[in-house]
Amino acid sequence: MSNDLIFMLTVLIYLGSVLVLYKVFGKNGLFAFAIFGTLLGNIAVCKCVDIFGLSTTAGNVLYASTFLVTDILSEKYGRKEASKAVAYSFTVMVLWMLGTQMILLFTPNANDYINESLKVVFGLVPRITIASLTGFVVSQNLDVFLYHFIWKKTGNSGAMLWLRNNGSTLTSQAVDTVLFTTIAFWNVYPTNVFFSILITTYLFKAVVALLDTPFMYLARRMVPLTEKEDRHEDEGKFNKAWERAY
């Protein structure tokens, strides 16, 4: 299977997974995906691939999908809940960095065969995680701020949802790409490769940001199963109270 086809499949799978988790688990499902996306994205970004003839990293789609999460939270639950997703992901990433380095401190025994491979992957974790933490915190908070800034200027109109979704995401991902790529890969790759990764990384994130717009409109209309259950419980309590009163 070609990288081009895999890229298109991952866009559908990850963005679709955000909606499925939201439908089944409500905002907790969105929190879960935000954490999952940032963790696996830290590993996937270490792998360089060619997509449509351009050099980039394998973690772009997954990481870009987390911006859909914060936008849905902003749209449906407000700025406070969107900021929670950022705080949860940040905390887990810090624990992830500490945990991977603790694993490397253990001396392997004679039967071990995976330690050298872990060194290759987890050895990059501190720099990648610091780069990711910096870019993630700055860009995601910027995304939440811009989303609500545009919202206040345009009003709560579904017709303008595309503007606050794309306007906030495209701007914040540009900031994230510059911060992350510079901290993670400067002096790691030749200069021409570095700038190629920087440009193509943003390009693919921008593509995902534009493609997630229909998913954003679906999420706006969606009522999670957990919230339906809560509504039924509230209705049941109301009916019982009404029966007791009359």
N, C-alpha and C positions, 0 to 999 in steps of 0.2 A: 504494500500500500504506500502510495507516495506521500511525502510530507504535506503537499498542498491539500490533499484529500483529508489527511489527519487533522490539519488545521481547521478545516471547515466542520469536521465532525466534532472536534473539541468545543468549538464555538456553540454548536447546538446542544451538546451534552452538558456543558457547564452552565450556560444560561438557562437551559431547560431545568437543570437540577435545582437552580435557585428558586424557580417557580414551584417545583414539586415540593421542596422542603418547606417553602412558605405556605403552600396549600395544606400540607399535612401537619406541620408543627407550629405554624404561625411565626411570629417574630423570633422565637427561639430557634427555629430552623434557619433563619437568616443569620443569627449570631453564629450558629454552628458552621455554616458555609464560609462566613468571613474568616473564622479561625482556621478551617481546613484549607482555604485558598491561600492564606498567607504562609502556612507551614509548608505545604507541598510546593508552593511557588518558590520558596527559598531553595529547594533542592532542584526543581526543574529549571530554574534560571541559570544553573551552572552548566547546562547542556546547550552547546551552540548547534544550531541547525540552519538549513537553507529552506526557505519557503518562498515559492514563486520567484526563485532565483536570487533572493535577498538573504543575507546573513543576519540571523537574529537568535534569540534564546527560546527555549521550549516552554518557559513559564509565563509568556505574555498573556495568553488567553485566560489562564487560571487567575492570575493576579488582577487583570482588567475586570474580570467578573465580580470581584469584590466591590467595585464601585457601583455596580447595579444593586448590590445589597444595601449599601448606605443610602442610595437614592430612594429605594423602596421604603426603607425605614423613615427617611425624611418625609416622604410623601404621605405615608399612611399613619405614622406615629409621632412625627415631630423630631426636632433637632436633638433633644435629649436622648432618645432611643438610638438615633444614628451614631451619636457620640459614644454610646455604650459599646457598640460593635467595634469601634476603633480602640477603645480602652481594653476590651476583652482580648482582641487580637494582639495588641501590644504586649499585654501581660504574658500571654501564652508564648509569644515569640522570645521574650526574655528567658522564660523557663526552658524553652526549647534550646536556646543557645547554651545555657548553663548545663542542661542535661546531656547534650551531645559531648561537651568537653569533659564532663565527669566520666562518661563511658570510655573516652580515649585514655584517661588516666589509669584505668585498670591494665595490669600486665597480663597479656594473654598466655594461656598454657600451651603445652606442646600439641594439643589436639585442635587448637584454633586455626581456622583457615580464612576468616573474614576480617580480621583486624586491619590488614593492610588496605583493604577496600574501604573500610570505615574511615581510615585516616585520609584517604583521597577525598571522600565526600564530606565528612565532618570537619576535616582540616580547613575547608573553605568556609565553614559555617560562621565563625566569628566575623570575618570581614563582610560576608554576604548578609548576615543578620543585622550587623550595624548599619550597613547601607540600606537594607530593607526597612529597618526600624526608622531611620531618619526620613527616608522617602515616604514611608507609609504614614507616619504620624503627621508630617507636614501636609502631604497631599490629601489625605483623607479628611483631615480637619478643614482644609481649604475647600474640598469638595462639598462638605456639609454647609460651610459658611456661604459659599457661592450659590448653592442650591436654594437656600432660604432667602438670600439676597435677591436673586432673580424672581423667586416666588413672590416676595413682597412688592416687587416692581410690576409684575405682570398679573398678579391675582391668582386665585385658586381655580384657574381655568384648565380643563382637560386639553383644550386646543393648544395651550402653551406648554404642555408637559414636555414636549420634545425639546423646547428651548432650555428649560431649567435642567433637564436631564443631560443633554449634550453639552450645553454651555459650561456647566460646572465640571463635568467629567473630562472633557477635552482639555480644559485649562489646567485642572489639578493633575492630570496624568502627564502633561508636559513638564510640570514642576517635578513630579515624582521621577520621571525618566532621567532628567538631568542629574538630580541628586543621587539616585540609586546607581546609575551607570558610572558616574564619575567616582564615587566612593568604592564601588565594587570592582571596577575593571580598569581604572586608570593605571597605566604601567604594567598591567597584567597582559594585555594584548598590544600589538603594534598600533601606532597612532591611527593609521588608516582603518584598521579593523575596529578600533574603539569607536571612532565616529560613525562607522557603518552600523555597528550594533546600536549606538545611541539613536540614530535616525530611524532605522528600521524598527527598533523596539517601540518608539512612539507611533510609527506608522501603523503597526499591527494593533497596538492598544487603541488607536483612534478608530480603526476599522471595527474592532469589537464594541467600542462605545457607540458607534452609529448603528451597529447591528442589534444592540440590546434595546433600542427604542421600542420596537413592538412588544418585547417582553415587559418593559416598563408599563406600557398601556394595559397589558393583560393583568399585571400585578395590581394596578390601580382599581380594576373592576373585581378582583378576586376577594373572596371572603374565606379565610382559613377555616378548616374543620374545627379547630380548637375554639375559635370565636363563635362558631355556630353552636357548639356545645354549651358555651357560656351563656349564649342568648337563651337557649332552651331552659337552662337552669334558672336564669333570672325570671323567665316567663312562668316557670313552675312555682317559684317562690311567690311571685305576684299573685298567681291564681289561688294558692293556698291561703295567703293573707286575705284575699278577697272573700274566700269561702268562710273563713273564721269571722270576718267582719260582718258578713251578711247571712 
